[in-house]
């Protein structure tokens, strides 16, 4: 098991590189990937890292070296994956409401493609017919996930082609002799109940016999990672058992055994990430004692956007008496990381670390309020490497054109 980075290591990094700073632990990423491959070792399963969680090129290279494939949500993520050294046959591109030109570009790059609309499926058939294999993203009409904003498979979701439109899908497949190699579903994120995946498999088993060229079944991602003390992680060994049993009992009517794909993103990188901030100001009020740090939702939007919980610790005063604080940012908007959180006594200048900050932390950051994006650090084999510079003023002007 990968040893977590210590408070001393994090304080040293903050002192060396300044704050705010994102820190990623390479060995934790490897540990999470090995959990998956070990559990599924007796099944025909492949994992595609959902890189929308964190796309720093060094993270992509590290994950490639571990042996994982990569799942992309945009053509630029595809290009980043290629730049990181992934060959096209280890890249999956799942489109979502995009222009057909982006699908054409993905086809020309030679990667796997999932199409999520009847419109683009027809355009693909008109242009490429049987000449290039393609996958279909289906909406299984299953509600799952830790928050409605991250639930993607329910009947009101924009994602995928509804399973009740299967007859129209089949008409297009027959009309253009499409070579459908993959059926894909993704029900949401933060899924604790393994039975959600089983329900998705059952939906697909009713559809599989219609597609004679199938090679892969893509069950998406959404594995739960623990954020709070007492949180459970998705039971990966149980999931592997259930998947193995399901496919053993339902062999592919079309012939060869189907390979199962999963797309873990947050599961791979969430726990590897630490976000370190420094306390600017302490403010006593009748409502709360506010701890104002040198960051905000411009750097870590999840608490404001998803009501997400991140464990916070004062790594400068880890043995101080416990007191209750509200931790807020320096953005000119309501900008709260935590209400009424118990922390070791906080003083101006202390360093606070936010845990589980590897997924959708830096990746969703912005320059709101014209503030700089933070520096990123990768710790590998005990050594800290800077993998992104902190913004400077010139970065705020880049791509602007002064005409006045």
N, C-alpha and C positions, 0 to 999 in steps of 0.2 A: 504494500500500500504506500502510495506517495506521501512523504512527510509534508504537511502543510508548511508554507513559508512562515517563519516566526515573526513576532512583532519587531524583534531587533533587526531582522533583514529588511522588513518593510520600512522601518524608521530610517535605516541607512540609505535605502533607495530614495526615499522622500528627501532626505538631506542632500543627496548627490544630484538628483535630477530636478528637484523642486516639485511643487504641487500646483494644481491637481495632476495626478499621474495614475495611469492604468498599468497594472502589473499582471503578467500572465505566467503561469507555472507549467512548463512544458511537460513535466512528468505526470502532472494531474490529468492532462489531456490523454496521455498514453494509458493511464490507469482506466479512464472511462472507456476508451476504445477496447481495451483488453477485457473489460467486463462483458462487452457485447460479443466479441469474437469467441471468448471462452464459453459463454452460455450457449451460443449457437453453433458450436464446433461440429456437432453431429447433424447439422441441417445444411441445406443448400441455400445459404443466405449471404447477401452482400450488403455492405453498409456504405451509404453515400452521405458524407458530412454536409449538412445543410448550411452552406457557407454564409447565408444572409446573417447568421448569428455573429460572425466575426470574420472579416475578410483580409486582415493584415496579411501581406504576402508571405511573411515568415511563418505565420500560423498555418497557412495553406501548405507551405513546403513541409512543415513538420508533420502535418496530418498525412500528406502524400507518402512521406517516408515510413509512417506507421503502417501503411498498406490500405488505408481507407480510400474510397472513391469520393467524388464531390458532387453535390446537388446544387444547382444554380437557379436563381429566380429572375435573372435578367441576362441579357446578352453580354453586358460588361462583366458580370460575375463569371460567365463562361470564359471571357478573354483573360480575366485575372487567373482563373484556374489553369489555362493554357500557359500563361506567363510563369506560373509556379511550377510548371513541368508535368502537370497531369496530361497524359495522352487523351485524345478525343474519346476513346472507348472506356475511359474511366470518369467521364463527365456526363451528367444528366441535366437537361434543361427543361424545367416545368414552367410553361408559360401561364400567364394569368391576365387575360383581357388586353393583350398587347397587339400592336399592329403586325400584320402578316410578314412584313419585311424583316422583322426580328426573327421570326421562325425560319424564314429563308436563309438568313445569315447563319443561324445555328446549324441548319442542314448543310450549308457549304463548309462549315467548320468540322463537320463529321461527328457531332456528338449525338447522344440519345436525346429524343425530344418527346415530351408529353404535351398534348394539345388539350385545352380546357373549354373549347366552345365549338358548337356546330358550325359556326361561320368559318372559323379558321380550319376546321377539319375538312370542310368542302373545298376551301381554297387550296389546301395541301393536296387533296385528291386531284383537283383540276390540273395542278402544276406538276406533281410528282408521281401520281398514281401508285403503282406497285413497286416503283424503283427504289424507294427508301423506306426502311421500317420506321414505324411511329407508334407512340403510346397515346392512350386516351386517359385524361383525368376525369374521373366520375365523382359526382356528389352523392354520397351514400344515404343522405337524409338521416344522419345519426348525430345527436347532440352530445358533445363531449368537450372537455377542456376546463381549465381553471378559471376562465373569464370569458364572457361573451365575445369580447374583442379578439380573442385568440381561438375561438371555436369556428372551424371552417367547413364542417361537414353537414351542418344542419340544413333544414329545408328552406331557410331564408338566406342562406349563405350565397355569396356571389361566385364561390369557387367551384370549378368543375362543371361537367354536364350532368344534370340530374339523371339518376338511374331510371326514372320513369320515362325518359326519352330514348330508351334503348332501341326501340323500333326505328326511330329516325337515324340513329347512329348506324344501325345495320344497313339501312337503305343507302347511306353514303358509302359505307365500306364495300357493299356489293356494286354500287354504281361505278366506283373508281378503282375497284379491285385493290383496295388499300391493304397493306401488309401490317396489321396491328400486332406488334410484338409485346406490348405491355399494357396492362390495365392498372391504373393508379387511383388510390384514395388517400385522403389525409383528413382526419376528423377534428384535429385541434391540437393544442399544446397543454402541457401539464396534466397528462392523462395518468391517473393512478390505477384505474381499474383495467386489468388485462383483458377482461371480457369485452371491452370496447373494441379492441383489435379483433377479437373472435367474431363479434357481430359484423365487422367490416368484411372479414373473410367469408362469412356466410352469405353476405350480399353478393360478393364476387362469384361464389360458386354457382349461383343461379345464372350468371352471365358468361362465365368462362366457355361453356360448350359452343357458344355462337362464334368463337374466334379461332380459326384453324391454325393461325401462325403464331400463337402466343408462346413466348419464351419466359416472360417475367411477370410477377405480380408485385406491385409496389404498394406497400402498406403505409407509406409516409413516415412521419415521426411523431413527436409530441410526448416523449418519455418524461415523466416527472422527475425533477431534482429537488432535494430538500433545501428550503430557504430558512425556515424557522426550526428551532429545536423541537424535536418530536415529529417533524415532517417525514413522510416516507418517500422512498424512491420507487419508481416503477419496478416491480419484481421481474427483472430481466430473465432469470432462469425459468420462472413460471411461464413467461411469455414464450420463451424458446420451446418449452415443452408443449404448450398449446398450439403453437404454429406447426411444430413437427407432427403432432397428432392430426391436426386438421388436414394437412396436405397428404399425409399417409392414407387417410380415409377417403380422400377425394382426388384420386389421380387425374391428371389432365386427359380428358377424352380425346384431345388432339394428338396425343402421342407422348413426346418426351416430358420428363418431369419439369415442373415449373420452378425457376429460381425465384426466391423471395428477396425483395429489396426493402430496406428501411432507410430513412433519412433523418438520423439524429443530428440536431444542431445544438440546441441549448444543453442537451445531455453531455455533449462532448466538451463544451468549453465554459459553461457557466461557472462551475466550481473552481476552474483554474484562475479566475480573475479576481483581483483586488483593486479597489479604487480608493486612493489615498487623497484626502483633502486636509487643509490646515484651517484651524479656527481663526477667523478674523476678529469677531466681536462677540462678547457675551452681553445679553440684554435681558434684564429682569423686568417682568411685567406682571400684572395681576392675573393674566391668563396662563402664562408659562414662562419658564426661563429658556430664552431662545439662544441656541448655539448657531451662529452664522459662520458658514465655511466659505472657502474661496472657490466655490463651484455652484452649480445649480442644475436645473433640468436641461440646460444646454449641453451638459456633459452626461448626465444620467437621468433620462426622462421616465424610466419605468415606474417609479413611485407616483408621479403625477399622472401618467398616461394610463397605467393599468392598476393603480392602487397596489402596486407590488411592494412586498416586504423585503428589505435587505437588512441582514444583521449588521450592526454597527458597533465598533469597539474603539475606545480611546487607547491607542497603542503608545501614547506618550506617558500615560499615568495609569498603567494597568492594575495597580494595587490601591488606587485611591478609593475613598468611600463612595458607595453608590448613591447617585442622586437622579432626579427625573428632569429630562430636558426635552425640548422640541428642536430638532435639527433642521435648519433651513438654509437656503442658498442665497446667492448675492444677485439673483436676476430680478429685474423690475417687473415681476408678476408674482402671484401667489406661487410659492416655490418651496414646498415642504417635502423633506425626505422622510421625516418621522415625527409623529406627535407623541408626547409624553413617554419617551423612551428612557429606560433606566440605563445609565452609563456610569463608569467610574468618573469621579469628579473631573470636570472639563474646565480648562483654563485657556485664555487667549494664547495662541501659538501652538497648542497641542495638535497632534495628528490624529485624525479619525479615519478608520478604514471601513469601507463598505465591502462586505463579502458577496460571493456569487455575482461578481460584476463582469464576468467574461462574455456573457451573451447579451446582445442588444444594449450594451453600455456605450462604448466608443462608437459602435456601428450606427447608433441612432443619434449621435451627438451633432451639434450645429454651432454656428457662430452667432446665435441670437444675442442681442445686445452688443454686437461687435466684440464679443469676447473670443479669446483664442481657444482652439481645440487643444486638448492636453497631450502630453508626451505619452508614449507607450513603451513599455519595457517587457522583455521576455527573459525569464530566469530559466536557464537550462544547465543541467549538471552543476548547479550551485553558483553559476556566474550570471550576472545581470547584463543584458545586451539592450541597448537602445534600438528600437525598431521603428520608431516614428519620432520626428522632431516635434517639439511644441510649436504651434503657430507663432509667427511674428507679424508685425503690422503690415508688411508687404503682402502677406497672405490674404488680408482683408480686402486689398485692392486688386488682387489678381483677377483677371478677366473683366474687370470693370473698364469701360471706355469713357474717358472724360471728353465731353463735347462742349461743355460750357466753361 
